[in-house]
């Protein structure tokens, strides 16, 4: 009798873990995979917005970084991970 009572005490804990997995962990992992795929597919002349809010156009793709043109004569080099999203074509 005591063994089954211990198992019954763990049921709420298992339920809470399942809720956390399906509401927090799984969607975050999916979003991370989508972001990684988006960064891998970026190429020259794509317009992007960084996670810091800088808008620019990719002028050079390197192994771990992008070179962004943010103005006529202003270029900055940013880590690939800092790209927030790709601007949609109008």
MODELLER restraints for C-alpha pairs under 7 A, 6 or more apart:
rsr = mdl.restraints
at = mdl.atoms
rsr.add(forms.Gaussian(group=physical.xy_distance, feature=features.Distance(at['CA:39:A'], at['CA:80:A']), mean=6.72, stdev=0.5))
rsr.add(forms.Gaussian(group=physical.xy_distance, feature=features.Distance(at['CA:43:A'], at['CA:58:A']), mean=6.98, stdev=0.5))
rsr.add(forms.Gaussian(group=physical.xy_distance, feature=features.Distance(at['CA:43:A'], at['CA:61:A']), mean=6.76, stdev=0.5))
rsr.add(forms.Gaussian(group=physical.xy_distance, feature=features.Distance(at['CA:44:A'], at['CA:58:A']), mean=5.10, stdev=0.5))
rsr.add(forms.Gaussian(group=physical.xy_distance, feature=features.Distance(at['CA:44:A'], at['CA:59:A']), mean=5.27, stdev=0.5))
rsr.add(forms.Gaussian(group=physical.xy_distance, feature=features.Distance(at['CA:44:A'], at['CA:60:A']), mean=5.98, stdev=0.5))
rsr.add(forms.Gaussian(group=physical.xy_distance, feature=features.Distance(at['CA:44:A'], at['CA:61:A']), mean=6.75, stdev=0.5))
rsr.add(forms.Gaussian(group=physical.xy_distance, feature=features.Distance(at['CA:45:A'], at['CA:57:A']), mean=5.62, stdev=0.5))
rsr.add(forms.Gaussian(group=physical.xy_distance, feature=features.Distance(at['CA:45:A'], at['CA:58:A']), mean=5.11, stdev=0.5))
rsr.add(forms.Gaussian(group=physical.xy_distance, feature=features.Distance(at['CA:45:A'], at['CA:59:A']), mean=6.00, stdev=0.5))
rsr.add(forms.Gaussian(group=physical.xy_distance, feature=features.Distance(at['CA:46:A'], at['CA:57:A']), mean=5.65, stdev=0.5))
rsr.add(forms.Gaussian(group=physical.xy_distance, feature=features.Distance(at['CA:46:A'], at['CA:58:A']), mean=5.57, stdev=0.5))
rsr.add(forms.Gaussian(group=physical.xy_distance, feature=features.Distance(at['CA:47:A'], at['CA:56:A']), mean=5.79, stdev=0.5))
rsr.add(forms.Gaussian(group=physical.xy_distance, feature=features.Distance(at['CA:47:A'], at['CA:57:A']), mean=4.41, stdev=0.5))
rsr.add(forms.Gaussian(group=physical.xy_distance, feature=features.Distance(at['CA:47:A'], at['CA:58:A']), mean=6.48, stdev=0.5))
rsr.add(forms.Gaussian(group=physical.xy_distance, feature=features.Distance(at['CA:47:A'], at['CA:86:A']), mean=6.15, stdev=0.5))
rsr.add(forms.Gaussian(group=physical.xy_distance, feature=features.Distance(at['CA:47:A'], at['CA:87:A']), mean=5.52, stdev=0.5))
rsr.add(forms.Gaussian(group=physical.xy_distance, feature=features.Distance(at['CA:48:A'], at['CA:55:A']), mean=5.97, stdev=0.5))
rsr.add(forms.Gaussian(group=physical.xy_distance, feature=features.Distance(at['CA:48:A'], at['CA:56:A']), mean=5.67, stdev=0.5))
rsr.add(forms.Gaussian(group=physical.xy_distance, feature=features.Distance(at['CA:48:A'], at['CA:57:A']), mean=6.17, stdev=0.5))
rsr.add(forms.Gaussian(group=physical.xy_distance, feature=features.Distance(at['CA:48:A'], at['CA:83:A']), mean=6.93, stdev=0.5))
rsr.add(forms.Gaussian(group=physical.xy_distance, feature=features.Distance(at['CA:48:A'], at['CA:85:A']), mean=5.85, stdev=0.5))
rsr.add(forms.Gaussian(group=physical.xy_distance, feature=features.Distance(at['CA:48:A'], at['CA:86:A']), mean=4.44, stdev=0.5))
rsr.add(forms.Gaussian(group=physical.xy_distance, feature=features.Distance(at['CA:48:A'], at['CA:87:A']), mean=5.28, stdev=0.5))
rsr.add(forms.Gaussian(group=physical.xy_distance, feature=features.Distance(at['CA:49:A'], at['CA:55:A']), mean=4.54, stdev=0.5))
rsr.add(forms.Gaussian(group=physical.xy_distance, feature=features.Distance(at['CA:49:A'], at['CA:56:A']), mean=6.46, stdev=0.5))
rsr.add(forms.Gaussian(group=physical.xy_distance, feature=features.Distance(at['CA:49:A'], at['CA:83:A']), mean=6.22, stdev=0.5))
rsr.add(forms.Gaussian(group=physical.xy_distance, feature=features.Distance(at['CA:49:A'], at['CA:84:A']), mean=5.59, stdev=0.5))
rsr.add(forms.Gaussian(group=physical.xy_distance, feature=features.Distance(at['CA:49:A'], at['CA:85:A']), mean=5.53, stdev=0.5))
rsr.add(forms.Gaussian(group=physical.xy_distance, feature=features.Distance(at['CA:49:A'], at['CA:86:A']), mean=6.38, stdev=0.5))
rsr.add(forms.Gaussian(group=physical.xy_distance, feature=features.Distance(at['CA:49:A'], at['CA:87:A']), mean=6.86, stdev=0.5))
rsr.add(forms.Gaussian(group=physical.xy_distance, feature=features.Distance(at['CA:50:A'], at['CA:82:A']), mean=5.59, stdev=0.5))
rsr.add(forms.Gaussian(group=physical.xy_distance, feature=features.Distance(at['CA:50:A'], at['CA:83:A']), mean=4.23, stdev=0.5))
rsr.add(forms.Gaussian(group=physical.xy_distance, feature=features.Distance(at['CA:50:A'], at['CA:84:A']), mean=4.51, stdev=0.5))
rsr.add(forms.Gaussian(group=physical.xy_distance, feature=features.Distance(at['CA:50:A'], at['CA:85:A']), mean=6.80, stdev=0.5))
rsr.add(forms.Gaussian(group=physical.xy_distance, feature=features.Distance(at['CA:51:A'], at['CA:82:A']), mean=5.52, stdev=0.5))
rsr.add(forms.Gaussian(group=physical.xy_distance, feature=features.Distance(at['CA:51:A'], at['CA:83:A']), mean=5.75, stdev=0.5))
rsr.add(forms.Gaussian(group=physical.xy_distance, feature=features.Distance(at['CA:51:A'], at['CA:84:A']), mean=4.36, stdev=0.5))
rsr.add(forms.Gaussian(group=physical.xy_distance, feature=features.Distance(at['CA:55:A'], at['CA:70:A']), mean=6.40, stdev=0.5))
rsr.add(forms.Gaussian(group=physical.xy_distance, feature=features.Distance(at['CA:56:A'], at['CA:68:A']), mean=5.49, stdev=0.5))
rsr.add(forms.Gaussian(group=physical.xy_distance, feature=features.Distance(at['CA:56:A'], at['CA:69:A']), mean=5.35, stdev=0.5))
rsr.add(forms.Gaussian(group=physical.xy_distance, feature=features.Distance(at['CA:56:A'], at['CA:70:A']), mean=4.50, stdev=0.5))
rsr.add(forms.Gaussian(group=physical.xy_distance, feature=features.Distance(at['CA:57:A'], at['CA:68:A']), mean=5.26, stdev=0.5))
rsr.add(forms.Gaussian(group=physical.xy_distance, feature=features.Distance(at['CA:57:A'], at['CA:69:A']), mean=5.17, stdev=0.5))
rsr.add(forms.Gaussian(group=physical.xy_distance, feature=features.Distance(at['CA:57:A'], at['CA:70:A']), mean=6.67, stdev=0.5))
rsr.add(forms.Gaussian(group=physical.xy_distance, feature=features.Distance(at['CA:58:A'], at['CA:66:A']), mean=6.53, stdev=0.5))
rsr.add(forms.Gaussian(group=physical.xy_distance, feature=features.Distance(at['CA:58:A'], at['CA:67:A']), mean=5.84, stdev=0.5))
rsr.add(forms.Gaussian(group=physical.xy_distance, feature=features.Distance(at['CA:58:A'], at['CA:68:A']), mean=4.56, stdev=0.5))
rsr.add(forms.Gaussian(group=physical.xy_distance, feature=features.Distance(at['CA:58:A'], at['CA:69:A']), mean=6.35, stdev=0.5))
rsr.add(forms.Gaussian(group=physical.xy_distance, feature=features.Distance(at['CA:59:A'], at['CA:67:A']), mean=5.67, stdev=0.5))
rsr.add(forms.Gaussian(group=physical.xy_distance, feature=features.Distance(at['CA:59:A'], at['CA:68:A']), mean=5.74, stdev=0.5))
rsr.add(forms.Gaussian(group=physical.xy_distance, feature=features.Distance(at['CA:59:A'], at['CA:69:A']), mean=6.40, stdev=0.5))
rsr.add(forms.Gaussian(group=physical.xy_distance, feature=features.Distance(at['CA:60:A'], at['CA:66:A']), mean=5.83, stdev=0.5))
rsr.add(forms.Gaussian(group=physical.xy_distance, feature=features.Distance(at['CA:60:A'], at['CA:67:A']), mean=5.04, stdev=0.5))
rsr.add(forms.Gaussian(group=physical.xy_distance, feature=features.Distance(at['CA:61:A'], at['CA:67:A']), mean=6.56, stdev=0.5))
rsr.add(forms.Gaussian(group=physical.xy_distance, feature=features.Distance(at['CA:64:A'], at['CA:79:A']), mean=6.03, stdev=0.5))
rsr.add(forms.Gaussian(group=physical.xy_distance, feature=features.Distance(at['CA:64:A'], at['CA:80:A']), mean=5.86, stdev=0.5))
rsr.add(forms.Gaussian(group=physical.xy_distance, feature=features.Distance(at['CA:65:A'], at['CA:77:A']), mean=6.55, stdev=0.5))
rsr.add(forms.Gaussian(group=physical.xy_distance, feature=features.Distance(at['CA:65:A'], at['CA:78:A']), mean=5.45, stdev=0.5))
rsr.add(forms.Gaussian(group=physical.xy_distance, feature=features.Distance(at['CA:65:A'], at['CA:79:A']), mean=4.29, stdev=0.5))
rsr.add(forms.Gaussian(group=physical.xy_distance, feature=features.Distance(at['CA:65:A'], at['CA:80:A']), mean=4.94, stdev=0.5))
rsr.add(forms.Gaussian(group=physical.xy_distance, feature=features.Distance(at['CA:66:A'], at['CA:77:A']), mean=5.64, stdev=0.5))
rsr.add(forms.Gaussian(group=physical.xy_distance, feature=features.Distance(at['CA:66:A'], at['CA:78:A']), mean=5.40, stdev=0.5))
rsr.add(forms.Gaussian(group=physical.xy_distance, feature=features.Distance(at['CA:66:A'], at['CA:79:A']), mean=6.31, stdev=0.5))
rsr.add(forms.Gaussian(group=physical.xy_distance, feature=features.Distance(at['CA:66:A'], at['CA:80:A']), mean=6.12, stdev=0.5))
rsr.add(forms.Gaussian(group=physical.xy_distance, feature=features.Distance(at['CA:67:A'], at['CA:75:A']), mean=6.53, stdev=0.5))
rsr.add(forms.Gaussian(group=physical.xy_distance, feature=features.Distance(at['CA:67:A'], at['CA:76:A']), mean=5.59, stdev=0.5))
rsr.add(forms.Gaussian(group=physical.xy_distance, feature=features.Distance(at['CA:67:A'], at['CA:77:A']), mean=4.31, stdev=0.5))
rsr.add(forms.Gaussian(group=physical.xy_distance, feature=features.Distance(at['CA:67:A'], at['CA:78:A']), mean=6.32, stdev=0.5))
rsr.add(forms.Gaussian(group=physical.xy_distance, feature=features.Distance(at['CA:68:A'], at['CA:75:A']), mean=5.40, stdev=0.5))
rsr.add(forms.Gaussian(group=physical.xy_distance, feature=features.Distance(at['CA:68:A'], at['CA:76:A']), mean=5.30, stdev=0.5))
rsr.add(forms.Gaussian(group=physical.xy_distance, feature=features.Distance(at['CA:68:A'], at['CA:77:A']), mean=6.14, stdev=0.5))
rsr.add(forms.Gaussian(group=physical.xy_distance, feature=features.Distance(at['CA:69:A'], at['CA:75:A']), mean=4.38, stdev=0.5))
rsr.add(forms.Gaussian(group=physical.xy_distance, feature=features.Distance(at['CA:69:A'], at['CA:76:A']), mean=6.62, stdev=0.5))
